[in-house]
Amino acid sequence: MIGMALSPTVAALVAGSNDLVTALKADAVLVLADTPLDWSEVRALLPRVALFTAVSSQAERTFLRDKHPGIRVLETTTGGISIRERLSMALLEAIRHEWLSSGARVLVLCRNFPDPDEDLPQLDTVHLVLLGQHLERLTARELRGLDTRVPLATLRAVVELATEIGREGREAYPTGTLFVVGDTRNVMEMARPMNFNPFRGYPEEERDVKDPAVREQIKDLARLEGAILINKDGIAIAGCMRLIVPDEDFTLSMGLGTRHAAAAAVSKASKAVAVTVSQSSGVVRLFHDGQVLLHIEPGLRPLAWAHSKQ
């Protein structure tokens, strides 16, 4: 599998990253490309830096690991998610493998202005990401703990769903919601139904959040009041649930409301992970043991034009 040769513009951008790594004291370079690149050329232009990439194709990941063992290869998805979300998922994966620390500085090369026009460069943008701010206090040990309680595939699917809701809302209007993932037996004892259970009676395959079609259906249900409970295997168990949990032994940042308080409380009182979407800002937060461990800012949110009253 031979990737595309770098255009002169992209080659100059990659080569110039050497000076940026030194000037900005970056710990690594992460390349997010939409198409396979000539990685021999990329490595030749960046010979002395810790180099990462994130790709969705299993075949491409296998090729890179076999032919370019010096490049750290991360798994990501491309369809239907923004470059910001791909970046967050890639960094989360790097921390899980302990390839990056939570305080690392990462120079990101990406294509931020996608277009069907093949004449546009494969890479056009450089970002400096400070992981301490981007992912808050997430550490490898904490992430491994999450992985033992909630499989990473389930966690990834729920976080992707939450970021889509935060960015898109529903029918162009902002939507806030709360997902509680894992330790379902204990969480159910702390929950009471506020309405009918929208998941009751459906087979598991029609409630699996790892299925993109199911996630689309859950986006509609996210507008309903109450929490959505998901087991560790990614199966939605119940919706419209009121959480009755003691609000103690955790500290909540100023400005966060009752949804976030419930998320902090249930993650403190159980082994579950809680994921919130803020209706006002679209920000996604992941709570574990009463603390925010992951913070993802939304992409651009759509504008909703309301009909004025005559």
C-alpha positions as CSV (number, residue, x, y, z in Angstrom):
1,M,0.0,0.0,0.0
2,I,1.8,3.1,-1.3
3,G,0.4,6.4,-0.3
4,M,0.2,9.6,-2.3
5,A,3.4,11.6,-2.8
6,L,3.5,14.9,-0.9
7,S,2.8,17.9,-3.0
8,P,5.4,20.7,-2.7
9,T,3.1,22.7,-0.5
10,V,2.5,19.8,1.9
11,A,6.1,18.9,1.9
12,A,7.0,22.4,2.9
13,L,4.4,22.4,5.6
14,V,5.7,19.1,7.0
15,A,9.3,20.1,6.8
16,G,8.5,23.4,8.5
17,S,7.1,21.5,11.5
18,N,10.6,20.7,12.6
19,D,11.2,24.4,13.6
20,L,7.7,24.6,15.2
21,V,8.4,21.5,17.3
22,T,11.6,23.2,18.6
23,A,10.1,26.7,19.1
24,L,6.9,25.5,20.7
25,K,8.6,22.7,22.7
26,A,6.2,20.1,21.3
27,D,6.5,16.5,22.4
28,A,5.1,14.9,19.3
29,V,3.6,15.5,15.9
30,L,0.2,14.0,15.0
31,V,-0.7,13.8,11.3
32,L,-4.5,13.4,10.5
33,A,-4.8,12.9,6.7
34,D,-7.9,12.0,4.8
35,T,-5.9,9.9,2.2
36,P,-2.9,7.6,2.6
37,L,0.4,9.5,2.4
38,D,3.9,8.5,1.4
39,W,5.0,7.9,5.0
40,S,8.6,7.3,4.0
41,E,8.7,10.9,2.7
42,V,6.9,12.2,5.8
43,R,9.4,10.4,8.1
44,A,12.4,11.7,6.0
45,L,11.1,15.3,6.5
46,L,10.5,14.7,10.3
47,P,13.4,12.4,11.2
48,R,13.8,13.2,14.9
49,V,10.3,13.8,16.2
50,A,7.9,11.4,17.9
51,L,5.4,10.9,15.0
52,F,1.8,9.7,15.3
53,T,-1.0,9.2,12.8
54,A,-4.6,8.1,13.2
55,V,-6.4,6.1,10.4
56,S,-9.7,4.3,10.1
57,S,-8.6,1.5,7.7
58,Q,-7.5,-1.7,9.3
59,A,-5.4,-2.5,6.2
60,E,-3.6,0.8,6.3
61,R,-3.0,0.4,10.1
62,T,-1.5,-3.0,9.5
63,F,0.7,-1.7,6.6
64,L,2.0,1.2,8.7
65,R,2.8,-1.0,11.7
66,D,4.7,-3.5,9.5
67,K,6.5,-1.0,7.2
68,H,7.0,2.0,9.5
69,P,7.4,0.7,13.1
70,G,8.8,4.0,14.2
71,I,5.4,5.7,13.6
72,R,2.7,5.3,16.3
73,V,-0.5,4.3,14.6
74,L,-3.8,5.1,16.3
75,E,-7.3,4.0,15.4
76,T,-10.0,6.5,14.5
77,T,-13.1,6.9,12.5
78,T,-13.7,9.4,9.6
79,G,-17.3,9.1,8.5
80,G,-19.6,11.8,9.8
81,I,-17.4,13.3,12.5
82,S,-15.4,16.5,12.6
83,I,-11.7,16.9,12.6
84,R,-12.0,18.1,16.2
85,E,-13.7,14.8,17.2
86,R,-11.1,12.7,15.3
87,L,-8.4,14.6,17.1
88,S,-9.9,14.0,20.5
89,M,-10.4,10.3,19.8
90,A,-6.8,9.9,18.6
91,L,-5.4,11.7,21.6
92,L,-7.5,9.5,23.9
93,E,-6.1,6.4,22.3
94,A,-2.5,7.7,22.6
95,I,-2.9,8.3,26.3
96,R,-4.5,4.9,26.8
97,H,-1.4,3.3,25.3
98,E,0.8,5.6,27.5
99,W,2.5,7.0,24.3
100,L,1.6,10.5,25.5
101,S,1.2,12.0,29.0
102,S,-1.7,14.1,30.0
103,G,0.5,17.2,30.0
104,A,2.0,16.7,26.5
105,R,2.2,19.4,23.8
106,V,1.2,18.0,20.4
107,L,1.7,19.6,17.0
108,V,-1.2,18.5,14.8
109,L,-1.1,18.6,11.0
110,C,-4.5,18.1,9.4
111,R,-6.8,19.0,6.5
112,N,-9.2,21.4,8.1
113,F,-11.0,22.5,4.9
114,P,-12.2,19.3,3.2
115,D,-13.4,19.6,-0.4
116,P,-14.0,17.1,-3.2
117,D,-11.5,19.0,-5.3
118,E,-8.5,16.7,-5.6
119,D,-6.2,19.6,-6.3
120,L,-6.4,20.8,-2.8
121,P,-3.5,19.8,-0.5
122,Q,-3.7,16.7,1.7
123,L,-2.8,18.8,4.7
124,D,-3.4,22.5,5.1
125,T,-3.5,23.4,8.9
126,V,-1.2,23.3,11.9
127,H,-2.5,23.2,15.5
128,L,-0.7,23.2,18.8
129,V,-2.7,21.1,21.3
130,L,-2.0,21.3,25.0
131,L,-3.3,18.0,26.3
132,G,-3.6,19.3,29.9
133,Q,-6.3,21.7,28.6
134,H,-7.8,19.6,25.8
135,L,-8.4,16.5,27.9
136,E,-8.3,18.0,31.4
137,R,-6.9,15.6,34.0
138,L,-7.1,12.4,32.0
139,T,-4.2,10.0,32.8
140,A,-3.2,6.6,31.5
141,R,-3.9,4.9,34.8
142,E,-7.4,6.5,35.0
143,L,-8.1,5.5,31.4
144,R,-7.0,1.9,32.0
145,G,-9.4,1.9,35.0
146,L,-12.2,3.0,32.7
147,D,-11.3,0.3,30.2
148,T,-11.6,-2.4,32.8
149,R,-15.1,-1.2,33.9
150,V,-16.4,0.0,30.5
151,P,-14.8,-1.5,27.4
152,L,-13.1,1.2,25.3
153,A,-15.3,0.4,22.2
154,T,-18.4,1.2,24.3
155,L,-16.9,4.3,25.8
156,R,-15.8,5.5,22.3
157,A,-19.3,4.9,20.8
158,V,-21.0,6.9,23.7
159,V,-18.6,9.7,23.5
160,E,-19.0,9.9,19.7
161,L,-22.7,10.0,20.1
162,A,-22.5,12.7,22.8
163,T,-20.2,14.9,20.7
164,E,-22.6,14.5,17.7
165,I,-25.5,15.6,19.9
166,G,-23.4,18.5,21.3
167,R,-22.5,19.7,17.8
168,E,-25.7,19.1,15.9
169,G,-28.5,19.3,18.6
170,R,-31.7,17.9,17.2
171,E,-33.6,19.4,14.4
172,A,-31.2,22.4,14.6
173,Y,-32.0,23.1,18.2
174,P,-29.5,22.6,21.1
175,T,-30.0,19.4,23.1
176,G,-28.6,18.4,26.5
177,T,-28.6,14.9,27.8
178,L,-27.0,12.4,30.2
179,F,-25.7,8.9,29.5
180,V,-24.8,6.5,32.4
181,V,-22.6,3.7,31.1
182,G,-21.8,0.5,33.0
183,D,-22.6,-1.0,36.4
184,T,-26.2,-1.1,35.3
185,R,-27.5,-3.3,38.1
186,N,-26.4,-0.8,40.8
187,V,-27.4,2.2,38.8
188,M,-30.9,0.9,38.2
189,E,-31.3,0.7,42.0
190,M,-30.6,4.4,42.1
191,A,-33.0,5.3,39.3
192,R,-36.7,5.7,38.9
193,P,-38.7,6.0,35.6
194,M,-40.1,9.4,34.7
195,N,-41.9,8.1,31.7
196,F,-42.2,4.9,29.6
197,N,-39.0,3.1,28.8
198,P,-38.3,3.7,25.0
199,F,-36.0,0.7,24.8
200,R,-38.3,-1.9,26.3
201,G,-39.2,-4.8,24.0
202,Y,-36.5,-4.2,21.3
203,P,-33.8,-6.8,20.6
204,E,-30.3,-6.0,21.7
205,E,-29.0,-5.5,18.2
206,E,-31.5,-2.6,17.8
207,R,-30.3,-1.0,21.1
208,D,-26.5,-1.3,20.5
209,V,-24.9,2.2,20.5
210,K,-21.9,0.9,18.6
211,D,-24.3,0.8,15.6
212,P,-24.4,4.2,13.8
213,A,-28.1,3.6,12.9
214,V,-29.0,3.0,16.6
215,R,-27.1,6.2,17.6
216,E,-29.3,8.2,15.2
217,Q,-32.4,6.9,16.9
218,I,-31.0,7.7,20.3
219,K,-30.4,11.3,19.2
220,D,-34.2,11.7,19.1
221,L,-34.6,10.2,22.5
222,A,-32.0,12.5,24.0
223,R,-34.5,15.3,23.9
224,L,-36.6,13.5,26.5
225,E,-36.2,14.3,30.2
226,G,-34.0,12.0,32.3
227,A,-30.9,9.9,31.9
228,I,-30.2,7.1,29.4
229,L,-28.7,4.0,30.9
230,I,-26.3,1.9,28.8
231,N,-24.6,-1.3,29.9
232,K,-20.9,-2.0,29.5
233,D,-21.5,-3.9,26.3
234,G,-23.1,-0.8,24.7
235,I,-26.7,-1.9,24.9
236,A,-29.2,0.8,25.9
237,I,-31.2,-0.5,28.8
238,A,-33.5,2.3,29.9
239,G,-34.4,6.0,29.1
240,C,-36.2,8.8,30.8
241,M,-34.7,7.8,34.2
242,R,-34.5,10.0,37.2
243,L,-31.3,9.5,39.3
244,I,-31.8,9.5,43.0
245,V,-28.2,9.7,44.3
246,P,-26.7,11.5,47.4
247,D,-25.0,14.7,46.2
248,E,-21.9,14.3,48.4
249,D,-18.2,13.4,48.2
250,F,-17.6,15.3,45.0
251,T,-16.9,18.9,44.0
252,L,-18.6,20.5,41.0
253,S,-17.2,23.4,39.1
254,M,-19.1,26.7,39.1
255,G,-21.6,27.1,36.3
256,L,-22.4,23.4,35.9
257,G,-26.1,22.5,36.6
258,T,-28.2,19.7,37.9
259,R,-27.5,17.4,34.9
260,H,-23.7,17.6,35.7
261,A,-24.4,17.2,39.4
262,A,-26.3,14.0,38.8
263,A,-23.5,12.7,36.5
264,A,-20.9,13.4,39.2
265,A,-23.0,11.9,41.9
266,V,-23.8,8.6,40.1
267,S,-20.2,8.2,39.0
268,K,-19.1,8.6,42.6
269,A,-21.8,6.3,44.0
270,S,-21.2,3.5,41.5
271,K,-18.6,2.1,39.1
272,A,-20.5,3.7,36.1
273,V,-19.1,6.3,33.8
274,A,-21.4,9.3,33.2
275,V,-21.3,11.4,30.0
276,T,-23.1,14.7,29.8
277,V,-24.0,17.0,26.9
278,S,-24.5,20.7,27.9
279,Q,-27.6,22.1,26.2
280,S,-26.3,25.7,26.4
281,S,-22.8,25.1,25.1
282,G,-22.7,21.6,23.6
283,V,-19.7,20.7,25.7
284,V,-19.3,17.0,26.4
285,R,-17.9,15.9,29.8
286,L,-17.1,12.4,31.0
287,F,-17.4,11.8,34.8
288,H,-15.7,9.1,36.7
289,D,-15.5,8.7,40.4
290,G,-17.2,12.1,40.8
291,Q,-14.7,14.0,38.7
292,V,-14.5,15.3,35.1
293,L,-11.9,13.3,33.2
294,L,-12.7,14.3,29.7
295,H,-13.9,17.6,28.2
296,I,-14.7,17.9,24.5
297,E,-15.7,21.2,23.0
298,P,-18.3,21.0,20.2
299,G,-17.7,21.9,16.6
300,L,-19.7,24.6,14.9
301,R,-23.4,24.3,15.9
302,P,-26.1,24.9,13.4
303,L,-28.2,28.0,13.5
304,A,-31.9,27.6,14.1
305,W,-34.2,30.2,12.5
306,A,-37.4,30.6,14.4
307,H,-40.5,32.0,12.6
308,S,-41.3,35.4,14.0
309,K,-44.8,35.9,15.2
310,Q,-46.8,38.3,13.1
